[in-house]
Amino acid sequence: MLAFLAGQTQRIQLVTSVLIVPHRNPLVAAKQLATLDVLSKGRVVVGIGVGWMREEFIALGLPPFAERGAVTDEYLQIFKELWTNPNPSFQGQYCQFDDLDFLPKPVQQPHPPIWVGGESRRALQRTARYANGWYPIAANPQFPLATAEQVQTGLERLAAFAEVEGRTLEEFDIVYRLPDYSLQQTASAERRPFHGTADKIAADIRQFEALGVTHLVLDFMRHSSNLEEVLAHMETFATQLWPLVLCHSLIVGYIGSQAIVSFDEIARETLLFSLDRALVR
């Protein structure tokens, strides 16, 4: 699907949301992603996760579910080895290879950006060590990120792990997936973030940008029952709310139930492709 979309588009970034790393042979996955980066002329972003359903690991005959974090860390190292080394080799617990040709290399150097999903300590360590971006969800009850204060706490945790790796928080894309979003004509006194009038939601967006959030992921499917309603919600967001934000960039990328708002200085189109929920006609 992403290869097809790459052929039909010119500017949008193609974001996997998310690739469950242990589910796939790392050499095959790295090859597919590198080829996609070549076909798209350098527009791939690799959103990854470790997985959460034990039954999937059993059905696929994968390493034990409890080891999915270690498998993911090793496979990410393999991705980078294949993408960057002209003579790749690797000797790990779950995969070993040498004397291997791997071409073509990705267009993006040193490799396509990697966004790590997850909110746990291990996810933050993985982000700090291997990734270019942190891609949490807000609705994890163990590590809630529904408010600006909770996001600030999460960013402080990531900054601590980044410091251990000799990095700073400014090196990372911070991709915030909203727990919910609702544009309304009036706002209640007890309103939640990203609920209420266009003015209130625009203020929320600016507040999260000030915290360091670089991308927002909005799920228009939550309040829609068909493609036409999804598009109508997107149109309303673009025409009624976004002009009030003026955060240096433009939201585009309207395939799937979600869209990314990117706070880049240069306006660009971005597509978040969700394999399980995309609405493509």
C-alpha positions in Angstrom: 0.0 0.0 0.0 2.7 2.5 0.9 4.6 1.7 -2.3 1.4 2.5 -4.3 0.9 5.7 -2.4 4.5 6.7 -3.0 3.8 6.3 -6.7 0.7 8.4 -6.6 2.2 11.3 -4.5 5.2 13.6 -4.6 5.6 15.4 -1.3 3.8 13.6 1.5 5.9 11.7 4.1 4.9 8.0 4.5 4.8 7.0 8.1 4.2 3.4 9.3 2.0 3.6 12.3 3.2 1.4 13.7 5.3 -1.4 12.3 5.4 -4.2 14.9 9.1 -5.0 14.6 9.2 -8.6 16.0 6.5 -9.7 13.6 8.8 -9.5 10.6 12.1 -11.0 9.5 14.5 -8.0 10.1 16.4 -8.4 6.8 13.1 -8.5 4.8 11.6 -5.6 6.7 14.8 -3.5 6.3 14.9 -4.3 2.5 11.2 -3.3 2.1 11.7 0.0 3.9 14.9 0.8 2.0 13.2 0.1 -1.3 10.2 2.2 -0.3 12.5 5.1 0.6 14.1 4.8 -2.8 10.8 4.6 -4.6 9.4 7.6 -2.7 12.7 9.6 -3.1 13.3 9.8 0.6 9.9 10.2 2.2 9.7 7.3 4.6 9.4 7.6 8.4 9.6 4.3 10.2 7.1 4.3 13.1 7.7 1.1 15.2 6.3 -0.7 18.2 7.1 -3.9 20.1 3.6 -5.4 20.0 1.1 -6.1 22.8 -0.9 -9.2 21.9 0.7 -12.5 23.1 -1.5 -14.6 20.8 0.0 -12.9 17.7 3.5 -14.0 18.7 2.3 -17.6 19.3 0.4 -17.7 16.0 3.4 -16.4 14.1 5.9 -18.7 15.8 8.0 -15.8 17.0 10.5 -15.5 19.9 8.7 -15.4 23.3 6.4 -12.5 23.9 8.3 -11.6 27.0 11.4 -11.0 24.9 9.7 -8.7 22.4 11.6 -5.7 23.7 15.0 -7.3 23.3 14.0 -8.6 19.9 13.0 -5.1 18.8 16.2 -3.6 20.0 18.3 -6.1 18.1 16.3 -5.8 15.0 16.6 -2.0 15.1 20.4 -2.5 15.2 20.1 -4.8 12.2 18.1 -2.2 10.3 20.8 0.4 10.8 23.6 -2.0 10.0 21.9 -2.9 6.7 21.0 0.6 5.8 24.4 2.2 6.6 27.2 -0.4 6.3 28.5 -1.2 2.7 29.5 -4.7 4.0 26.9 -5.4 6.6 27.3 -8.2 9.2 25.6 -8.9 12.5 26.0 -11.5 15.3 23.1 -11.3 17.7 20.9 -13.5 19.9 18.0 -13.6 17.5 19.7 -13.1 14.1 23.2 -13.6 12.6 24.5 -12.8 9.1 27.6 -11.8 7.2 29.0 -11.7 3.6 25.8 -10.0 2.6 25.0 -7.5 -0.2 22.2 -5.1 0.6 21.2 -2.7 -2.1 19.8 -0.2 -2.8 20.5 1.8 0.4 17.9 4.2 1.6 17.9 7.7 0.0 17.7 9.4 3.4 21.1 9.5 5.2 22.2 8.0 7.4 18.8 6.2 7.3 15.0 6.9 7.4 13.9 8.5 10.6 12.7 6.0 13.3 9.8 6.9 15.6 9.4 4.7 18.6 6.0 4.1 20.0 5.5 3.4 23.7 5.5 5.1 27.1 7.3 2.7 29.4 10.9 3.0 30.7 12.1 0.5 28.0 10.3 2.5 25.3 12.0 5.7 26.4 15.4 4.0 26.6 14.8 2.6 23.1 13.9 6.0 21.8 17.0 7.6 23.3 19.3 4.9 22.0 18.1 4.1 18.6 15.5 6.6 17.4 14.8 10.0 15.9 11.4 10.5 17.4 9.1 9.5 20.3 5.6 8.4 19.3 3.6 7.7 22.5 -0.2 7.5 22.8 -2.0 9.5 25.4 -4.4 6.9 26.6 -2.1 4.4 28.4 -3.4 4.2 31.9 0.0 3.3 33.3 1.7 6.3 31.7 -1.1 8.8 31.0 -0.3 11.7 28.7 -3.7 13.4 28.4 -2.7 16.8 29.8 0.1 19.3 29.2 1.5 18.6 32.7 1.6 14.8 32.0 3.3 15.4 28.6 5.9 17.6 30.3 6.6 14.8 32.8 7.0 12.4 29.9 9.4 14.7 28.1 11.5 15.1 31.3 11.7 11.3 31.5 12.8 11.1 27.9 15.4 13.9 28.4 16.9 11.9 31.3 17.4 8.8 29.1 18.7 10.9 26.2 21.3 12.5 28.5 22.6 9.0 29.3 23.1 8.4 25.5 24.8 11.8 25.1 21.8 13.3 23.3 19.4 16.2 24.0 15.6 16.4 23.8 15.9 18.9 20.9 17.3 16.1 18.7 14.0 14.2 18.7 10.7 14.6 16.9 7.9 14.5 19.6 4.8 13.0 18.1 1.7 13.3 20.2 -1.3 11.2 19.4 -4.4 12.9 20.9 -6.5 10.8 23.2 -9.6 12.5 21.7 -10.5 15.5 19.7 -13.8 17.4 19.4 -14.4 20.7 17.7 -17.6 22.3 19.3 -19.5 25.5 19.2 -19.1 26.1 22.9 -16.6 25.0 25.6 -17.6 23.8 29.1 -15.8 25.0 32.2 -14.6 21.4 32.8 -13.3 20.9 29.2 -10.5 18.5 28.4 -7.6 19.5 26.2 -8.5 19.5 22.5 -12.2 19.7 23.2 -14.2 22.9 22.7 -14.2 25.9 20.4 -11.7 26.5 17.7 -10.1 29.2 19.8 -9.6 26.9 22.8 -8.2 24.0 20.7 -5.9 26.4 18.9 -4.6 27.5 22.3 -4.1 23.9 23.3 -2.1 23.2 20.1 0.2 26.2 20.8 0.7 25.1 24.4 1.8 21.6 23.3 4.1 23.1 20.7 5.7 25.2 23.4 6.3 22.1 25.4 8.4 20.6 22.5 5.7 18.6 20.7 6.6 18.7 17.0 3.7 16.7 15.5 0.1 16.1 16.5 -1.8 13.0 15.4 -5.6 13.6 15.2 -8.0 10.6 14.8 -11.0 11.8 12.8 -12.4 8.3 12.7 -13.5 8.3 16.3 -16.5 10.6 15.5 -17.1 9.4 12.0 -19.0 6.4 10.6 -17.9 6.7 6.9 -15.3 8.2 4.6 -17.5 11.3 3.8 -17.8 12.2 7.5 -14.0 11.8 8.0 -13.4 14.2 5.1 -15.9 16.6 6.5 -14.2 16.6 9.9 -10.8 17.2 8.2 -12.2 20.1 6.1 -13.7 21.7 9.2 -10.4 21.4 11.1 -8.5 22.8 8.1 -10.8 25.8 7.5 -12.1 26.7 11.0 -9.3 25.8 13.4 -6.0 25.7 11.7 -6.0 29.3 10.5 -6.1 30.2 14.3 -3.0 28.3 15.1 -0.4 29.6 12.7 2.3 27.3 14.1 4.7 27.6 11.1 3.3 24.8 9.1 0.5 23.2 7.2 -1.5 20.1 7.9 -2.1 17.9 4.9 -2.2 14.2 4.2 -5.7 13.0 4.2 -5.6 9.3 3.6 -6.5 7.1 6.5 -8.5 8.0 9.6 -5.7 10.1 11.0 -3.7 13.2 10.0 -0.5 14.6 11.3 -0.1 18.2 12.2 3.6 19.0 11.7 5.2 22.0 13.4 8.0 22.4 11.0 9.3 25.8 9.9 8.8 24.8 6.3 5.2 23.8 5.4 5.0 20.2 4.2 2.5 17.4 3.6 2.5 14.4 5.9 0.6 11.1 5.7 0.1 8.8 8.6 -0.8 5.4 7.3 -2.5 3.2 9.8 -2.5 -0.4 8.5 -5.5 -1.5 10.7 -7.7 1.6 10.3 -7.0 3.2 7.0 -9.9 4.4 4.9 -8.7 4.2 1.3 -11.0 4.2 -1.6 
